[in-house]
Amino acid sequence: MYRPLPKYLTISTSNIEGLGLFAVEDIPANTQLGIGHVKDERFEDGWIRTPLGGFINHSDTPNCDLVENEEFILLATNRDIMAGEELTLFYTLYIP
């Protein structure tokens, strides 16, 4: 069965902006969360955002990093994430 987000993540109201991604259980550091963007030159900025990439908010002190290759941008935790914590990135594709 297709799940747009891993079972340990949900979308909820963010104190940063609008909606954001939140952990529903503890997530260890260096966990690959999944594909956040797929390369497609037909779209603005050359990428299509997935639900994972579409709801993660910007932070100057992020708890996730981008892992880029030529086809995808994966999201991975850069430290342990506690249940209830919002996941964040330092945006590099476009200015928030």
Summary of the structure (lengths in Angstrom):
residues: 96
radius of gyration: 12.7
end to end distance: 33.1
largest distance: 37.2
contacts: 257
relative contact order: 0.27
helix: 7%
strand: 41%
